[in-house]
Amino acid sequence: MRIKKIFTIYLLFSCFLFLVSVVSLTEANEASDVHDMLRGLGEKVSNFKSLKTNFVQEKNLAIFKNKIILRGRIYLQKPNKIAWHVDEPVKYSVLITDKSIRQWDEDTNQVQEIALSGNPVFQNVLNQLAVWFSGDYVSLLKDYDVRLLWKSPLVFEFIPKKGNVAGKIIKSITISVRDDERYLKQIKILEISGDSTTIIFKDTIFNAPIDNLDFEVKRRV
């Protein structure tokens, strides 16, 4: 089963993915400010029931000079359904719910399903991925330290705390917020290995009707 692909999606954000009950900043008032910013941002970002967006994912591998660039679509239906469809240069689809992962890839032309009930670590990672996309950032404060890198537009860096399973793979996650602060503009994930993944969101539509076909995992015409 292609577990690596699912983790690559998480190094999304999926992801993936956005912080600490006590934030690691130099001054306590700065920590309070960042916490308040995250809370306010989460209220703006999370104010939708469904979402669809195009994305461009750039993957930089430490051992290669060339980038791997993927393009596709993401569909999200709250509270716990995410579909991720890569359209080019390869075709790959994955559906993530609170119970299972269903995935299809062009190479095998097979649909595979992974139950989450017997894999709590994997379930935790995917739950965090759903939060990154849905905007409930404050709920992840216990798992990450956070720094404000830029105020306008907002840019935050999240570093997995000790004991967070994501820290086995991820060194840091940097999110850039749109000027209107309604959603993410970009997520950049730096891995422990030196690889990095940048996901750029484009043409995001909130509360748009989503067809059941958008959540199907199968060969796409």
Backbone torsions as a table, in degrees:
resi	resn	phi	psi	omega
1	MET	NA	148.3	-169.3
2	ARG	-92.0	65.9	-179.7
3	ILE	-61.3	-36.4	-178.5
4	LYS	-57.4	-38.0	-179.6
5	LYS	-64.9	-39.1	-179.9
6	ILE	-64.9	-41.6	179.0
7	PHE	-67.2	-32.7	175.9
8	THR	-62.4	-38.9	176.9
9	ILE	-64.0	-41.8	179.0
10	TYR	-62.2	-34.0	-178.8
11	LEU	-73.2	32.2	172.5
12	LEU	-105.7	-141.0	-151.5
13	PHE	-9.6	NA	NA
14	SER	NA	121.6	-115.7
15	CYS	122.8	0.6	63.7
16	PHE	63.4	4.5	168.7
17	LEU	171.6	NA	NA
18	PHE	NA	NA	NA
19	LEU	NA	-58.4	145.5
20	VAL	-158.4	140.6	175.2
21	SER	-67.3	-31.1	168.6
22	VAL	-123.1	110.3	-173.6
23	VAL	-82.3	138.5	-176.2
24	SER	-86.0	83.1	173.5
25	LEU	-123.7	164.9	-174.5
26	THR	-67.9	-44.3	-177.5
27	GLU	-109.0	142.5	-178.2
28	ALA	-64.0	-37.0	-179.4
29	ASN	-67.6	-31.9	176.1
30	GLU	-65.8	-40.2	178.3
31	ALA	-61.4	-43.3	179.2
32	SER	-63.5	-41.4	179.0
33	ASP	-61.5	-44.8	-178.8
34	VAL	-65.6	-40.5	178.1
35	HIS	-60.6	-44.2	179.2
36	ASP	-65.1	-38.5	177.8
37	MET	-62.0	-44.1	179.4
38	LEU	-63.2	-41.9	-180.0
39	ARG	-63.7	-46.5	178.7
40	GLY	-64.4	-40.4	178.3
41	LEU	-64.3	-42.7	179.7
42	GLY	-60.5	-37.5	179.2
43	GLU	-65.0	-37.5	178.9
44	LYS	-72.8	-47.1	-174.3
45	VAL	-68.9	-35.5	-172.4
46	SER	-85.0	2.5	-174.6
47	ASN	-83.1	60.0	175.5
48	PHE	-156.1	158.9	179.6
49	LYS	-101.0	-33.0	179.5
50	SER	-143.2	160.7	-176.6
51	LEU	-154.0	144.5	168.0
52	LYS	-137.2	142.3	-176.4
53	THR	-152.7	148.1	169.2
54	ASN	-85.6	158.2	177.7
55	PHE	-145.8	155.0	169.3
56	VAL	-122.9	124.6	-178.9
57	GLN	-113.4	122.2	178.3
58	GLU	-109.1	121.9	-178.8
59	LYS	-111.8	120.6	176.1
60	ASN	-106.5	117.3	179.1
61	LEU	-94.6	133.1	-175.0
62	ALA	-59.6	-30.2	-175.1
63	ILE	-90.7	-4.0	179.1
64	PHE	-124.9	156.7	178.6
65	LYS	-90.1	-32.1	-175.2
66	ASN	-81.4	148.9	175.6
67	LYS	-85.2	150.0	168.0
68	ILE	-101.2	121.0	-176.1
69	ILE	-115.6	122.6	177.8
70	LEU	-115.0	146.6	176.7
71	ARG	-130.7	143.6	179.6
72	GLY	-177.4	-153.4	-174.3
73	ARG	-136.9	150.1	175.3
74	ILE	-126.2	136.1	175.0
75	TYR	-123.6	135.9	179.7
76	LEU	-131.9	130.2	174.9
77	GLN	-124.5	116.5	179.8
78	LYS	-70.5	146.2	13.0
79	PRO	-95.4	-14.0	-167.2
80	ASN	-152.9	40.8	179.3
81	LYS	-132.8	121.2	179.0
82	ILE	-130.8	129.3	173.2
83	ALA	-114.6	133.9	-176.8
84	TRP	-126.7	114.1	-177.0
85	HIS	-118.6	116.2	173.0
86	VAL	-90.7	125.6	-176.5
87	ASP	-102.0	-30.8	-179.0
88	GLU	-155.7	150.3	3.3
89	PRO	-80.5	-8.7	174.5
90	VAL	-119.0	167.3	177.8
91	LYS	-112.5	128.6	-177.8
92	TYR	-154.1	138.0	179.5
93	SER	-134.6	144.0	175.5
94	VAL	-143.2	138.9	175.1
95	LEU	-117.8	124.1	-178.0
96	ILE	-114.9	125.0	172.9
97	THR	-126.3	-176.0	179.0
98	ASP	-77.0	-6.0	-177.5
99	LYS	-111.7	-31.3	-173.6
100	SER	-160.2	170.5	172.8
101	ILE	-122.2	127.6	173.2
102	ARG	-115.9	132.8	-177.4
103	GLN	-140.5	150.3	177.4
104	TRP	-136.5	140.8	174.4
105	ASP	-135.7	154.4	-174.4
106	GLU	-65.7	-32.3	-176.6
107	ASP	-61.7	-47.3	-176.9
108	THR	-95.7	-22.6	-174.9
109	ASN	55.0	35.0	179.3
110	GLN	-122.7	144.9	173.2
111	VAL	-94.8	126.6	179.0
112	GLN	-117.4	147.1	-179.8
113	GLU	-128.0	136.0	179.1
114	ILE	-121.4	119.1	176.7
115	ALA	-78.6	139.9	-177.8
116	LEU	-91.9	-13.2	-174.8
117	SER	-61.4	-31.4	-178.7
118	GLY	-98.0	9.5	-177.3
119	ASN	-137.5	75.2	-175.1
120	PRO	-62.9	-33.2	179.1
121	VAL	-64.8	-47.5	179.4
122	PHE	-63.5	-38.7	178.8
123	GLN	-62.8	-39.1	178.1
124	ASN	-62.1	-43.5	179.1
125	VAL	-61.3	-44.1	-178.0
126	LEU	-71.0	-32.8	174.8
127	ASN	-62.6	-40.1	177.3
128	GLN	-65.3	-38.4	176.4
129	LEU	-57.5	-45.4	-179.8
130	ALA	-60.7	-37.2	-179.5
131	VAL	-68.1	-40.5	178.6
132	TRP	-57.2	-41.0	-178.1
133	PHE	-77.3	-33.6	-172.8
134	SER	-84.8	-22.9	174.4
135	GLY	102.4	3.4	-179.5
136	ASP	-84.9	64.9	-169.7
137	TYR	-67.2	-35.0	-176.9
138	VAL	-62.3	-27.3	-179.6
139	SER	-66.2	-14.7	-179.8
140	LEU	-101.9	7.8	-177.3
141	LEU	-60.4	-27.7	-178.6
142	LYS	-73.5	-15.3	-173.7
143	ASP	-105.2	-13.6	-174.4
144	TYR	-136.1	148.9	162.4
145	ASP	-92.2	150.7	-173.5
146	VAL	-136.7	143.9	174.1
147	ARG	-128.9	140.5	171.8
148	LEU	-86.3	116.1	-179.1
149	LEU	-91.8	-29.2	-176.1
150	TRP	-155.3	141.1	-176.7
151	LYS	-93.6	-30.8	-175.6
152	SER	-143.4	103.8	-4.7
153	PRO	-74.0	164.5	-176.3
154	LEU	-66.4	131.5	174.7
155	VAL	-135.4	123.5	-179.8
156	PHE	-119.9	146.8	172.9
157	GLU	-114.4	129.0	179.4
158	PHE	-114.2	130.2	-179.0
159	ILE	-120.5	122.8	-178.7
160	PRO	-57.2	133.8	177.2
161	LYS	-76.7	160.7	177.2
162	LYS	-59.3	131.3	-178.0
163	GLY	97.7	-16.0	175.9
164	ASN	-76.2	124.3	-176.7
165	VAL	-58.7	-29.1	179.5
166	ALA	-62.9	-26.0	-179.2
167	GLY	-66.0	-14.7	176.0
168	LYS	-73.3	-18.4	-177.1
169	ILE	-118.5	-39.1	-168.7
170	ILE	-106.0	133.2	173.2
171	LYS	-87.5	-43.6	178.8
172	SER	-160.2	157.4	174.2
173	ILE	-127.8	124.6	178.8
174	THR	-113.1	126.2	178.7
175	ILE	-114.8	136.3	174.0
176	SER	-111.2	131.5	-174.7
177	VAL	-100.7	146.1	176.6
178	ARG	-59.6	158.5	180.0
179	ASP	-59.0	-35.4	-179.6
180	ASP	-82.9	-2.3	177.3
181	GLU	59.2	26.7	178.7
182	ARG	-91.2	-20.9	-179.7
183	TYR	-164.7	177.7	179.1
184	LEU	-76.1	146.9	171.5
185	LYS	-100.0	-34.6	-175.5
186	GLN	-160.3	145.5	169.7
187	ILE	-124.4	133.2	174.5
188	LYS	-122.0	125.1	-179.1
189	ILE	-113.2	122.4	175.5
190	LEU	-103.4	123.3	-177.1
191	GLU	-92.0	158.9	177.1
192	ILE	-58.1	-33.6	-177.9
193	SER	-69.5	-14.3	-174.6
194	GLY	101.1	-13.2	174.6
195	ASP	-70.8	156.1	176.2
196	SER	-140.4	152.4	178.7
197	THR	-131.9	130.1	175.9
198	THR	-119.7	128.5	178.5
199	ILE	-116.8	122.0	-179.6
200	ILE	-109.2	125.6	-178.2
201	PHE	-94.8	135.3	-177.5
202	LYS	-135.6	147.1	173.7
203	ASP	54.2	45.1	-179.6
204	THR	-72.6	131.6	179.5
205	ILE	-122.8	126.9	-179.8
206	PHE	-96.1	142.6	174.8
207	ASN	55.1	28.3	175.4
208	ALA	-79.4	146.6	176.5
209	PRO	-58.9	133.9	179.3
210	ILE	-118.4	126.9	-178.8
211	ASP	-80.5	150.9	176.4
212	ASN	-59.0	-28.9	179.3
213	LEU	-63.4	-26.6	179.7
214	ASP	-66.8	-18.7	-179.9
215	PHE	-106.3	13.8	175.8
216	GLU	-87.4	144.1	178.6
217	VAL	-113.6	100.3	-179.6
218	LYS	-166.3	177.6	177.4
219	ARG	-58.6	133.9	-178.1
220	ARG	-110.9	137.0	-177.3
221	VAL	-73.4	NA	NA
